[in-house]
């Protein structure tokens, strides 16, 4: 698959990832996290706010992979 096509697919997947992650994190934060101790709330918010970087990094490395020589 050419890099140009991978970048197009990756961009669409990245947007979907951010939207789904944000909605899931908001739902989780509104439901369960508000009942926790303030220190655990802080840990949860930090994790929910930063763990999306892991799947995004995998997706970006896939998008940036060079084309195979024919």
Secondary structure as the mmCIF struct_conf table of DSSP 4:
data_model
#
loop_
_struct_conf.conf_type_id
_struct_conf.id
_struct_conf.beg_label_comp_id
_struct_conf.beg_label_asym_id
_struct_conf.beg_label_seq_id
_struct_conf.end_label_comp_id
_struct_conf.end_label_asym_id
_struct_conf.end_label_seq_id
HELX_RH_AL_P HELX_RH_AL_P1 UNK A 3 UNK A 31
TURN_TY1_P TURN_TY1_P1 UNK A 32 UNK A 32
HELX_RH_3T_P HELX_RH_3T_P1 UNK A 33 UNK A 35
BEND BEND1 UNK A 36 UNK A 36
HELX_RH_AL_P HELX_RH_AL_P2 UNK A 38 UNK A 50
TURN_TY1_P TURN_TY1_P2 UNK A 51 UNK A 51
HELX_RH_AL_P HELX_RH_AL_P3 UNK A 52 UNK A 64
HELX_LH_PP_P HELX_LH_PP_P1 UNK A 65 UNK A 69
#
